[in-house]
């Protein structure tokens, strides 16, 4: 897994103050993407122990709500194994911290991915420039959904996503 940046004290990519891991690799290549630099899975830096420790140091802070995985696409083939392993370690070490994940994939196609067991909130769907709305909370275009993953997985039919309570549009 490769990454471009680790953001501290972020307020835009999920609920509360968060640490954000911006991974490398995306095949969606959305028109108007805010991070085209992250599309190349060979770009950025190798995710190493120092990067992991930087994230853990942030998660140790009581005022940090959790971590957000963004990019690029954390579910790109080059990221899936590394992202899942990091999520598992975070959930074990910091069970009260939330995990948010941004992906261009849609819930119905990824709900059975093993990583979903660790995700609290998923923002799904490709960014669509023609649906851009700066008033939306936690997403860039109106086609995207902010999904409460754990509530959705507990339903009789998990293919019907439960929207996160903060998703007003």
MARNUKOL-179524 format. One record per atom (N, C-alpha, C): residue in one letter; residue number from 1; x, y, z. Coordinates in nm, 3 decimals, padded with zeros to 5 digits, m for minus. Layout:
[pt a, NUM, [X, Y, Z]]
...
//
This chain:
[pt x, 1, [00.085, m00.117, 00.000]]
[pt x, 1, [00.000, 00.000, 00.000]]
[pt x, 1, [00.089, 00.123, 00.000]]
[pt x, 2, [00.045, 00.223, m00.076]]
[pt x, 2, [00.117, 00.349, m00.084]]
[pt x, 2, [00.021, 00.461, m00.043]]
[pt x, 3, [00.078, 00.572, 00.000]]
[pt x, 3, [m00.006, 00.684, 00.043]]
[pt x, 3, [00.060, 00.817, 00.005]]
[pt x, 4, [m00.022, 00.921, 00.004]]
[pt x, 4, [00.027, 01.055, m00.030]]
[pt x, 4, [00.039, 01.146, 00.090]]
[pt x, 5, [m00.048, 01.128, 00.189]]
[pt x, 5, [m00.048, 01.222, 00.300]]
[pt x, 5, [m00.123, 01.163, 00.419]]
[pt x, 6, [m00.090, 01.212, 00.536]]
[pt x, 6, [m00.166, 01.185, 00.657]]
[pt x, 6, [m00.202, 01.322, 00.713]]
[pt x, 7, [m00.331, 01.351, 00.719]]
[pt x, 7, [m00.379, 01.480, 00.767]]
[pt x, 7, [m00.418, 01.468, 00.914]]
[pt x, 8, [m00.377, 01.566, 00.993]]
[pt x, 8, [m00.411, 01.570, 01.135]]
[pt x, 8, [m00.525, 01.669, 01.159]]
[pt x, 9, [m00.605, 01.644, 01.259]]
[pt x, 9, [m00.710, 01.736, 01.304]]
[pt x, 9, [m00.802, 01.781, 01.190]]
[pt x, 10, [m00.842, 01.689, 01.107]]
[pt x, 10, [m00.928, 01.717, 00.992]]
[pt x, 10, [m01.074, 01.723, 01.037]]
[pt x, 11, [m01.147, 01.825, 00.989]]
[pt x, 11, [m01.288, 01.841, 01.024]]
[pt x, 11, [m01.381, 01.821, 00.903]]
[pt x, 12, [m01.327, 01.793, 00.787]]
[pt x, 12, [m01.408, 01.789, 00.666]]
[pt x, 12, [m01.440, 01.649, 00.616]]
[pt x, 13, [m01.368, 01.550, 00.662]]
[pt x, 13, [m01.380, 01.415, 00.606]]
[pt x, 13, [m01.434, 01.316, 00.709]]
[pt x, 14, [m01.547, 01.353, 00.766]]
[pt x, 14, [m01.611, 01.270, 00.867]]
[pt x, 14, [m01.646, 01.350, 00.990]]
[pt x, 15, [m01.717, 01.285, 01.079]]
[pt x, 15, [m01.767, 01.348, 01.200]]
[pt x, 15, [m01.656, 01.369, 01.303]]
[pt x, 16, [m01.649, 01.487, 01.361]]
[pt x, 16, [m01.550, 01.517, 01.464]]
[pt x, 16, [m01.414, 01.547, 01.404]]
[pt x, 17, [m01.315, 01.560, 01.492]]
[pt x, 17, [m01.176, 01.578, 01.447]]
[pt x, 17, [m01.118, 01.442, 01.415]]
[pt x, 18, [m01.051, 01.430, 01.302]]
[pt x, 18, [m01.007, 01.301, 01.253]]
[pt x, 18, [m00.864, 01.306, 01.200]]
[pt x, 19, [m00.803, 01.191, 01.191]]
[pt x, 19, [m00.680, 01.174, 01.115]]
[pt x, 19, [m00.724, 01.112, 00.982]]
[pt x, 20, [m00.665, 01.157, 00.872]]
[pt x, 20, [m00.704, 01.108, 00.740]]
[pt x, 20, [m00.581, 01.048, 00.671]]
[pt x, 21, [m00.597, 00.927, 00.622]]
[pt x, 21, [m00.494, 00.862, 00.541]]
[pt x, 21, [m00.536, 00.871, 00.395]]
[pt x, 22, [m00.456, 00.940, 00.315]]
[pt x, 22, [m00.482, 00.959, 00.172]]
[pt x, 22, [m00.399, 00.856, 00.094]]
[pt x, 23, [m00.461, 00.748, 00.052]]
[pt x, 23, [m00.390, 00.640, m00.016]]
[pt x, 23, [m00.372, 00.668, m00.164]]
[pt x, 24, [m00.280, 00.596, m00.226]]
[pt x, 24, [m00.252, 00.609, m00.369]]
[pt x, 24, [m00.324, 00.496, m00.444]]
[pt x, 25, [m00.380, 00.529, m00.559]]
[pt x, 25, [m00.443, 00.429, m00.645]]
[pt x, 25, [m00.591, 00.451, m00.659]]
[pt x, 26, [m00.636, 00.478, m00.781]]
[pt x, 26, [m00.778, 00.491, m00.809]]
[pt x, 26, [m00.802, 00.468, m00.957]]
[pt x, 27, [m00.899, 00.383, m00.988]]
[pt x, 27, [m00.934, 00.357, m01.128]]
[pt x, 27, [m01.059, 00.433, m01.171]]
[pt x, 28, [m01.124, 00.503, m01.078]]
[pt x, 28, [m01.247, 00.575, m01.112]]
[pt x, 28, [m01.217, 00.700, m01.195]]
[pt x, 29, [m01.110, 00.770, m01.159]]
[pt x, 29, [m01.064, 00.888, m01.234]]
[pt x, 29, [m01.179, 00.984, m01.265]]
[pt x, 30, [m01.251, 01.023, m01.161]]
[pt x, 30, [m01.370, 01.108, m01.176]]
[pt x, 30, [m01.334, 01.246, m01.232]]
[pt x, 31, [m01.414, 01.292, m01.325]]
[pt x, 31, [m01.397, 01.427, m01.380]]
[pt x, 31, [m01.418, 01.526, m01.267]]
[pt x, 32, [m01.323, 01.617, m01.249]]
[pt x, 32, [m01.332, 01.717, m01.144]]
[pt x, 32, [m01.283, 01.670, m01.009]]
[pt x, 33, [m01.219, 01.554, m01.003]]
[pt x, 33, [m01.166, 01.499, m00.879]]
[pt x, 33, [m01.074, 01.601, m00.811]]
[pt x, 34, [m01.084, 01.612, m00.678]]
[pt x, 34, [m00.998, 01.706, m00.606]]
[pt x, 34, [m00.857, 01.650, m00.584]]
[pt x, 35, [m00.837, 01.519, m00.610]]
[pt x, 35, [m00.707, 01.457, m00.582]]
[pt x, 35, [m00.655, 01.371, m00.699]]
[pt x, 36, [m00.649, 01.422, m00.820]]
[pt x, 36, [m00.601, 01.338, m00.931]]
[pt x, 36, [m00.457, 01.289, m00.913]]
[pt x, 37, [m00.381, 01.358, m00.831]]
[pt x, 37, [m00.244, 01.316, m00.803]]
[pt x, 37, [m00.242, 01.176, m00.738]]
[pt x, 38, [m00.350, 01.139, m00.673]]
[pt x, 38, [m00.355, 01.012, m00.600]]
[pt x, 38, [m00.400, 00.893, m00.686]]
[pt x, 39, [m00.428, 00.914, m00.812]]
[pt x, 39, [m00.479, 00.805, m00.897]]
[pt x, 39, [m00.375, 00.696, m00.922]]
[pt x, 40, [m00.251, 00.732, m00.933]]
[pt x, 40, [m00.145, 00.637, m00.967]]
[pt x, 40, [m00.113, 00.548, m00.846]]
[pt x, 41, [m00.137, 00.416, m00.856]]
[pt x, 41, [m00.110, 00.328, m00.742]]
[pt x, 41, [00.039, 00.317, m00.708]]
[pt x, 42, [00.126, 00.361, m00.798]]
[pt x, 42, [00.270, 00.360, m00.772]]
[pt x, 42, [00.321, 00.495, m00.723]]
[pt x, 43, [00.230, 00.591, m00.707]]
[pt x, 43, [00.269, 00.724, m00.661]]
[pt x, 43, [00.283, 00.730, m00.510]]
[pt x, 44, [00.322, 00.845, m00.462]]
[pt x, 44, [00.331, 00.866, m00.319]]
[pt x, 44, [00.444, 00.790, m00.252]]
[pt x, 45, [00.421, 00.752, m00.128]]
[pt x, 45, [00.521, 00.688, m00.043]]
[pt x, 45, [00.473, 00.549, m00.002]]
[pt x, 46, [00.568, 00.462, 00.026]]
[pt x, 46, [00.535, 00.329, 00.080]]
[pt x, 46, [00.481, 00.347, 00.222]]
[pt x, 47, [00.368, 00.284, 00.252]]
[pt x, 47, [00.314, 00.290, 00.387]]
[pt x, 47, [00.400, 00.200, 00.475]]
[pt x, 48, [00.467, 00.261, 00.571]]
[pt x, 48, [00.562, 00.187, 00.655]]
[pt x, 48, [00.527, 00.202, 00.802]]
[pt x, 49, [00.613, 00.150, 00.887]]
[pt x, 49, [00.590, 00.155, 01.033]]
[pt x, 49, [00.585, 00.298, 01.085]]
[pt x, 50, [00.665, 00.386, 01.027]]
[pt x, 50, [00.664, 00.526, 01.070]]
[pt x, 50, [00.530, 00.592, 01.039]]
[pt x, 51, [00.474, 00.563, 00.922]]
[pt x, 51, [00.344, 00.618, 00.886]]
[pt x, 51, [00.236, 00.563, 00.980]]
[pt x, 52, [00.243, 00.433, 01.007]]
[pt x, 52, [00.146, 00.372, 01.098]]
[pt x, 52, [00.157, 00.433, 01.237]]
[pt x, 53, [00.278, 00.456, 01.283]]
[pt x, 53, [00.298, 00.515, 01.416]]
[pt x, 53, [00.244, 00.658, 01.419]]
[pt x, 54, [00.260, 00.731, 01.310]]
[pt x, 54, [00.205, 00.867, 01.303]]
[pt x, 54, [00.054, 00.864, 01.321]]
[pt x, 55, [m00.013, 00.769, 01.256]]
[pt x, 55, [m00.158, 00.754, 01.271]]
[pt x, 55, [m00.193, 00.716, 01.414]]
[pt x, 56, [m00.122, 00.619, 01.471]]
[pt x, 56, [m00.149, 00.577, 01.608]]
[pt x, 56, [m00.127, 00.690, 01.708]]
[pt x, 57, [m00.024, 00.771, 01.685]]
[pt x, 57, [00.001, 00.886, 01.773]]
[pt x, 57, [m00.118, 00.981, 01.772]]
[pt x, 58, [m00.178, 00.999, 01.656]]
[pt x, 58, [m00.296, 01.085, 01.646]]
[pt x, 58, [m00.417, 01.022, 01.715]]
[pt x, 59, [m00.436, 00.892, 01.694]]
[pt x, 59, [m00.551, 00.823, 01.753]]
[pt x, 59, [m00.541, 00.814, 01.905]]
[pt x, 60, [m00.421, 00.827, 01.959]]
[pt x, 60, [m00.403, 00.829, 02.105]]
[pt x, 60, [m00.467, 00.952, 02.169]]
[pt x, 61, [m00.481, 01.058, 02.093]]
[pt x, 61, [m00.536, 01.183, 02.146]]
[pt x, 61, [m00.686, 01.167, 02.172]]
[pt x, 62, [m00.728, 01.205, 02.291]]
[pt x, 62, [m00.868, 01.185, 02.330]]
[pt x, 62, [m00.966, 01.263, 02.243]]
[pt x, 63, [m00.924, 01.376, 02.188]]
[pt x, 63, [m01.014, 01.458, 02.108]]
[pt x, 63, [m01.025, 01.413, 01.962]]
[pt x, 64, [m00.947, 01.315, 01.921]]
[pt x, 64, [m00.957, 01.262, 01.785]]
[pt x, 64, [m01.066, 01.155, 01.781]]
[pt x, 65, [m01.167, 01.176, 01.696]]
[pt x, 65, [m01.282, 01.085, 01.688]]
[pt x, 65, [m01.249, 00.954, 01.619]]
[pt x, 66, [m01.154, 00.958, 01.525]]
[pt x, 66, [m01.120, 00.837, 01.452]]
[pt x, 66, [m01.038, 00.866, 01.330]]
[pt x, 67, [m01.040, 00.771, 01.239]]
[pt x, 67, [m00.962, 00.780, 01.115]]
[pt x, 67, [m01.054, 00.773, 00.994]]
[pt x, 68, [m01.015, 00.845, 00.891]]
[pt x, 68, [m01.084, 00.839, 00.762]]
[pt x, 68, [m00.984, 00.790, 00.658]]
[pt x, 69, [m01.026, 00.693, 00.579]]
[pt x, 69, [m00.947, 00.643, 00.467]]
[pt x, 69, [m01.002, 00.707, 00.341]]
[pt x, 70, [m00.916, 00.777, 00.267]]
[pt x, 70, [m00.957, 00.843, 00.145]]
[pt x, 70, [m00.845, 00.829, 00.044]]
[pt x, 71, [m00.848, 00.907, m00.060]]
[pt x, 71, [m00.741, 00.894, m00.157]]
[pt x, 71, [m00.761, 00.980, m00.279]]
[pt x, 72, [m00.728, 00.913, m00.388]]
[pt x, 72, [m00.727, 00.775, m00.429]]
[pt x, 72, [m00.852, 00.701, m00.381]]
[pt x, 73, [m00.842, 00.571, m00.388]]
[pt x, 73, [m00.951, 00.485, m00.341]]
[pt x, 73, [m00.893, 00.377, m00.251]]
[pt x, 74, [m00.933, 00.377, m00.124]]
[pt x, 74, [m00.883, 00.275, m00.033]]
[pt x, 74, [m00.918, 00.132, m00.076]]
[pt x, 75, [m01.018, 00.116, m00.162]]
[pt x, 75, [m01.056, m00.017, m00.208]]
[pt x, 75, [m00.996, m00.053, m00.343]]
[pt x, 76, [m00.905, 00.029, m00.392]]
[pt x, 76, [m00.829, m00.006, m00.512]]
[pt x, 76, [m00.756, m00.137, m00.483]]
[pt x, 77, [m00.738, m00.219, m00.583]]
[pt x, 77, [m00.673, m00.350, m00.565]]
[pt x, 77, [m00.538, m00.340, m00.494]]
[pt x, 78, [m00.465, m00.232, m00.517]]
[pt x, 78, [m00.333, m00.216, m00.454]]
[pt x, 78, [m00.343, m00.183, m00.305]]
[pt x, 79, [m00.464, m00.148, m00.258]]
[pt x, 79, [m00.481, m00.102, m00.120]]
[pt x, 79, [m00.559, m00.197, m00.030]]
[pt x, 80, [m00.639, m00.284, m00.088]]
[pt x, 80, [m00.736, m00.361, m00.008]]
[pt x, 80, [m00.674, m00.438, 00.107]]
[pt x, 81, [m00.568, m00.509, 00.084]]
[pt x, 81, [m00.506, m00.591, 00.189]]
[pt x, 81, [m00.448, m00.502, 00.298]]
[pt x, 82, [m00.373, m00.400, 00.259]]
[pt x, 82, [m00.311, m00.311, 00.356]]
[pt x, 82, [m00.413, m00.231, 00.436]]
[pt x, 83, [m00.515, m00.182, 00.369]]
[pt x, 83, [m00.620, m00.105, 00.436]]
[pt x, 83, [m00.695, m00.193, 00.536]]
[pt x, 84, [m00.730, m00.313, 00.493]]
[pt x, 84, [m00.802, m00.404, 00.583]]
[pt x, 84, [m00.718, m00.437, 00.706]]
[pt x, 85, [m00.591, m00.466, 00.688]]
[pt x, 85, [m00.504, m00.500, 00.801]]
[pt x, 85, [m00.491, m00.381, 00.897]]
[pt x, 86, [m00.477, m00.262, 00.842]]
[pt x, 86, [m00.466, m00.143, 00.927]]
[pt x, 86, [m00.596, m00.118, 01.003]]
[pt x, 87, [m00.708, m00.135, 00.936]]
[pt x, 87, [m00.838, m00.118, 01.002]]
[pt x, 87, [m00.853, m00.217, 01.118]]
[pt x, 88, [m00.817, m00.342, 01.094]]
[pt x, 88, [m00.829, m00.444, 01.199]]
[pt x, 88, [m00.744, m00.406, 01.320]]
[pt x, 89, [m00.623, m00.359, 01.295]]
[pt x, 89, [m00.534, m00.320, 01.403]]
[pt x, 89, [m00.589, m00.199, 01.479]]
[pt x, 90, [m00.644, m00.104, 01.406]]
[pt x, 90, [m00.702, 00.015, 01.469]]
[pt x, 90, [m00.822, m00.023, 01.555]]
[pt x, 91, [m00.910, m00.107, 01.503]]
[pt x, 91, [m01.030, m00.147, 01.580]]
[pt x, 91, [m00.991, m00.223, 01.706]]
[pt x, 92, [m00.885, m00.301, 01.699]]
[pt x, 92, [m00.840, m00.376, 01.816]]
[pt x, 92, [m00.778, m00.282, 01.919]]
[pt x, 93, [m00.695, m00.190, 01.871]]
[pt x, 93, [m00.619, m00.102, 01.961]]
[pt x, 93, [m00.702, 00.017, 02.010]]
[pt x, 94, [m00.794, 00.065, 01.925]]
[pt x, 94, [m00.875, 00.184, 01.954]]
[pt x, 94, [m01.022, 00.154, 01.926]]
[pt x, 95, [m01.086, 00.067, 02.005]]
[pt x, 95, [m01.223, 00.025, 01.975]]
[pt x, 95, [m01.327, 00.138, 01.979]]
[pt x, 96, [m01.296, 00.248, 02.047]]
[pt x, 96, [m01.392, 00.358, 02.056]]
[pt x, 96, [m01.375, 00.463, 01.946]]
[pt x, 97, [m01.274, 00.446, 01.862]]
[pt x, 97, [m01.253, 00.539, 01.751]]
[pt x, 97, [m01.330, 00.488, 01.629]]
[pt x, 98, [m01.387, 00.580, 01.551]]
[pt x, 98, [m01.463, 00.540, 01.434]]
[pt x, 98, [m01.375, 00.536, 01.309]]
[pt x, 99, [m01.415, 00.450, 01.217]]
[pt x, 99, [m01.347, 00.438, 01.089]]
[pt x, 99, [m01.445, 00.480, 00.979]]
[pt x, 100, [m01.405, 00.580, 00.903]]
[pt x, 100, [m01.479, 00.625, 00.784]]
[pt x, 100, [m01.398, 00.584, 00.662]]
[pt x, 101, [m01.470, 00.555, 00.554]]
[pt x, 101, [m01.405, 00.515, 00.430]]
[pt x, 101, [m01.475, 00.581, 00.312]]
[pt x, 102, [m01.396, 00.646, 00.227]]
[pt x, 102, [m01.447, 00.704, 00.102]]
[pt x, 102, [m01.405, 00.613, m00.013]]
[pt x, 103, [m01.501, 00.580, m00.100]]
[pt x, 103, [m01.470, 00.498, m00.217]]
[pt x, 103, [m01.560, 00.539, m00.334]]
[pt x, 104, [m01.509, 00.522, m00.454]]
[pt x, 104, [m01.589, 00.544, m00.573]]
[pt x, 104, [m01.680, 00.427, m00.604]]
[pt x, 105, [m01.658, 00.315, m00.537]]
[pt x, 105, [m01.745, 00.198, m00.554]]
[pt x, 105, [m01.878, 00.223, m00.484]]
[pt x, 106, [m01.979, 00.146, m00.519]]
[pt x, 106, [m02.109, 00.159, m00.453]]
[pt x, 106, [m02.131, 00.044, m00.355]]
[pt x, 107, [m02.205, 00.072, m00.251]]
[pt x, 107, [m02.230, m00.021, m00.142]]
[pt x, 107, [m02.270, m00.160, m00.191]]
[pt x, 108, [m02.361, m00.164, m00.284]]
[pt x, 108, [m02.416, m00.291, m00.330]]
[pt x, 108, [m02.309, m00.384, m00.388]]
[pt x, 109, [m02.199, m00.328, m00.435]]
[pt x, 109, [m02.091, m00.409, m00.493]]
[pt x, 109, [m01.981, m00.443, m00.393]]
[pt x, 110, [m01.978, m00.376, m00.277]]
[pt x, 110, [m01.868, m00.397, m00.183]]
[pt x, 110, [m01.913, m00.444, m00.045]]
[pt x, 111, [m02.041, m00.462, m00.023]]
[pt x, 111, [m02.090, m00.494, 00.111]]
[pt x, 111, [m02.033, m00.623, 00.166]]
[pt x, 112, [m01.986, m00.712, 00.080]]
[pt x, 112, [m01.929, m00.838, 00.127]]
[pt x, 112, [m01.776, m00.835, 00.139]]
[pt x, 113, [m01.713, m00.720, 00.111]]
[pt x, 113, [m01.569, m00.709, 00.129]]
[pt x, 113, [m01.536, m00.729, 00.277]]
[pt x, 114, [m01.434, m00.806, 00.307]]
[pt x, 114, [m01.398, m00.829, 00.448]]
[pt x, 114, [m01.371, m00.701, 00.528]]
[pt x, 115, [m01.322, m00.596, 00.463]]
[pt x, 115, [m01.292, m00.472, 00.534]]
[pt x, 115, [m01.417, m00.406, 00.591]]
[pt x, 116, [m01.533, m00.433, 00.534]]
[pt x, 116, [m01.655, m00.365, 00.578]]
[pt x, 116, [m01.688, m00.395, 00.724]]
[pt x, 117, [m01.641, m00.506, 00.778]]
[pt x, 117, [m01.669, m00.537, 00.919]]
[pt x, 117, [m01.606, m00.434, 01.013]]
[pt x, 118, [m01.507, m00.360, 00.966]]
[pt x, 118, [m01.437, m00.261, 01.048]]
[pt x, 118, [m01.485, m00.118, 01.024]]
[pt x, 119, [m01.558, m00.095, 00.916]]
[pt x, 119, [m01.599, 00.040, 00.877]]
[pt x, 119, [m01.726, 00.081, 00.950]]
[pt x, 120, [m01.723, 00.200, 01.008]]
[pt x, 120, [m01.842, 00.254, 01.073]]
[pt x, 120, [m01.927, 00.332, 00.973]]
[pt x, 121, [m01.864, 00.418, 00.894]]
[pt x, 121, [m01.936, 00.500, 00.798]]
[pt x, 121, [m01.864, 00.494, 00.664]]
[pt x, 122, [m01.943, 00.474, 00.559]]
[pt x, 122, [m01.893, 00.465, 00.422]]
[pt x, 122, [m01.954, 00.577, 00.340]]
[pt x, 123, [m01.870, 00.649, 00.268]]
[pt x, 123, [m01.919, 00.744, 00.168]]
[pt x, 123, [m01.892, 00.677, 00.034]]
[pt x, 124, [m02.000, 00.640, m00.035]]
[pt x, 124, [m01.984, 00.560, m00.157]]
[pt x, 124, [m02.020, 00.639, m00.282]]
[pt x, 125, [m01.979, 00.587, m00.395]]
[pt x, 125, [m02.013, 00.643, m00.524]]
[pt x, 125, [m01.907, 00.737, m00.578]]
[pt x, 126, [m01.895, 00.736, m00.709]]
[pt x, 126, [m01.801, 00.826, m00.775]]
[pt x, 126, [m01.845, 00.971, m00.758]]
[pt x, 127, [m01.747, 01.059, m00.751]]
[pt x, 127, [m01.776, 01.202, m00.754]]
[pt x, 127, [m01.826, 01.235, m00.894]]
[pt x, 128, [m01.942, 01.302, m00.901]]
[pt x, 128, [m01.997, 01.343, m01.030]]
[pt x, 128, [m02.003, 01.496, m01.032]]
[pt x, 129, [m01.921, 01.554, m01.116]]
[pt x, 129, [m01.909, 01.699, m01.122]]
[pt x, 129, [m02.045, 01.765, m01.149]]
[pt x, 130, [m02.129, 01.701, m01.231]]
[pt x, 130, [m02.260, 01.760, m01.263]]
[pt x, 130, [m02.357, 01.754, m01.145]]
[pt x, 131, [m02.322, 01.677, m01.042]]
[pt x, 131, [m02.405, 01.667, m00.920]]
[pt x, 131, [m02.338, 01.736, m00.802]]
[pt x, 132, [m02.234, 01.814, m00.827]]
[pt x, 132, [m02.158, 01.882, m00.721]]
[pt x, 132, [m02.250, 01.974, m00.643]]
[pt x, 133, [m02.234, 01.971, m00.510]]
[pt x, 133, [m02.312, 02.058, m00.422]]
[pt x, 133, [m02.228, 02.085, m00.298]]
[pt x, 134, [m02.180, 02.208, m00.284]]
[pt x, 134, [m02.091, 02.242, m00.173]]
[pt x, 134, [m02.164, 02.247, m00.039]]
[pt x, 135, [m02.295, 02.240, m00.039]]
[pt x, 135, [m02.372, 02.243, 00.086]]
[pt x, 135, [m02.389, 02.104, 00.147]]
[pt x, 136, [m02.349, 02.000, 00.076]]
[pt x, 136, [m02.365, 01.864, 00.127]]
[pt x, 136, [m02.265, 01.836, 00.238]]
[pt x, 137, [m02.307, 01.759, 00.335]]
[pt x, 137, [m02.223, 01.723, 00.447]]
[pt x, 137, [m02.145, 01.596, 00.413]]
[pt x, 138, [m02.012, 01.604, 00.418]]
[pt x, 138, [m01.920, 01.490, 00.405]]
[pt x, 138, [m01.913, 01.428, 00.266]]
[pt x, 139, [m01.973, 01.488, 00.167]]
[pt x, 139, [m01.964, 01.434, 00.032]]
[pt x, 139, [m01.963, 01.548, m00.068]]
[pt x, 140, [m01.913, 01.519, m00.188]]
[pt x, 140, [m01.896, 01.624, m00.287]]
[pt x, 140, [m02.007, 01.634, m00.389]]
[pt x, 141, [m02.079, 01.524, m00.413]]
[pt x, 141, [m02.186, 01.526, m00.513]]
[pt x, 141, [m02.308, 01.451, m00.460]]
[pt x, 142, [m02.426, 01.493, m00.506]]
[pt x, 142, [m02.552, 01.443, m00.451]]
[pt x, 142, [m02.578, 01.295, m00.478]]
[pt x, 143, [m02.508, 01.234, m00.571]]
[pt x, 143, [m02.526, 01.091, m00.597]]
[pt x, 143, [m02.459, 01.004, m00.491]]
[pt x, 144, [m02.365, 01.061, m00.417]]
[pt x, 144, [m02.293, 00.985, m00.315]]
[pt x, 144, [m02.381, 00.968, m00.192]]
[pt x, 145, [m02.356, 00.858, m00.118]]
[pt x, 145, [m02.433, 00.830, 00.003]]
[pt x, 145, [m02.339, 00.817, 00.122]]
[pt x, 146, [m02.386, 00.861, 00.237]]
[pt x, 146, [m02.313, 00.848, 00.363]]
[pt x, 146, [m02.386, 00.739, 00.441]]
[pt x, 147, [m02.325, 00.621, 00.448]]
[pt x, 147, [m02.393, 00.500, 00.495]]
[pt x, 147, [m02.342, 00.457, 00.632]]
[pt x, 148, [m02.435, 00.427, 00.721]]
[pt x, 148, [m02.402, 00.367, 00.850]]
[pt x, 148, [m02.382, 00.218, 00.824]]
[pt x, 149, [m02.259, 00.177, 00.812]]
[pt x, 149, [m02.226, 00.040, 00.769]]
[pt x, 149, [m02.271, m00.064, 00.870]]
[pt x, 150, [m02.243, m00.042, 00.998]]
[pt x, 150, [m02.275, m00.145, 01.098]]
[pt x, 150, [m02.425, m00.166, 01.112]]
[pt x, 151, [m02.505, m00.058, 01.108]]
[pt x, 151, [m02.652, m00.074, 01.110]]
[pt x, 151, [m02.700, m00.146, 00.986]]
[pt x, 152, [m02.640, m00.113, 00.873]]
[pt x, 152, [m02.679, m00.175, 00.747]]
[pt x, 152, [m02.648, m00.325, 00.748]]
[pt x, 153, [m02.532, m00.363, 00.796]]
[pt x, 153, [m02.493, m00.504, 00.798]]
[pt x, 153, [m02.580, m00.587, 00.892]]
[pt x, 154, [m02.640, m00.525, 00.993]]
[pt x, 154, [m02.724, m00.597, 01.088]]
[pt x, 154, [m02.867, m00.617, 01.039]]
[pt x, 155, [m02.902, m00.554, 00.930]]
[pt x, 155, [m03.038, m00.567, 00.876]]
[pt x, 155, [m03.059, m00.705, 00.814]]
[pt x, 156, [m03.184, m00.742, 00.801]]
[pt x, 156, [m03.219, m00.866, 00.733]]
[pt x, 156, [m03.171, m00.862, 00.588]]
[pt x, 157, [m03.187, m00.747, 00.525]]
[pt x, 157, [m03.141, m00.728, 00.387]]
[pt x, 157, [m03.035, m00.618, 00.385]]
[pt x, 158, [m02.908, m00.657, 00.395]]
[pt x, 158, [m02.801, m00.555, 00.400]]
[pt x, 158, [m02.774, m00.486, 00.267]]
[pt x, 159, [m02.843, m00.524, 00.162]]
[pt x, 159, [m02.822, m00.455, 00.034]]
[pt x, 159, [m02.891, m00.318, 00.034]]
[pt x, 160, [m02.978, m00.293, 00.132]]
[pt x, 160, [m03.045, m00.164, 00.142]]
[pt x, 160, [m02.971, m00.082, 00.247]]
[pt x, 161, [m02.895, 00.018, 00.204]]
[pt x, 161, [m02.812, 00.092, 00.300]]
[pt x, 161, [m02.893, 00.182, 00.393]]
[pt x, 162, [m02.849, 00.188, 00.519]]
[pt x, 162, [m02.904, 00.279, 00.618]]
[pt x, 162, [m02.817, 00.403, 00.613]]
[pt x, 163, [m02.879, 00.517, 00.585]]
[pt x, 163, [m02.801, 00.639, 00.577]]
[pt x, 163, [m02.761, 00.687, 00.715]]
[pt x, 164, [m02.640, 00.739, 00.723]]
[pt x, 164, [m02.587, 00.794, 00.848]]
[pt x, 164, [m02.676, 00.912, 00.890]]
[pt x, 165, [m02.699, 00.925, 01.019]]
[pt x, 165, [m02.792, 01.026, 01.070]]
[pt x, 165, [m02.754, 01.169, 01.029]]
[pt x, 166, [m02.627, 01.193, 01.001]]
[pt x, 166, [m02.586, 01.327, 00.963]]
[pt x, 166, [m02.600, 01.357, 00.815]]
[pt x, 167, [m02.652, 01.260, 00.737]]
[pt x, 167, [m02.664, 01.276, 00.592]]
[pt x, 167, [m02.797, 01.342, 00.561]]
[pt x, 168, [m02.797, 01.474, 00.547]]
[pt x, 168, [m02.922, 01.550, 00.532]]
[pt x, 168, [m02.968, 01.564, 00.389]]
[pt x, 169, [m02.891, 01.518, 00.294]]
[pt x, 169, [m02.934, 01.535, 00.155]]
[pt x, 169, [m02.922, 01.405, 00.079]]
//
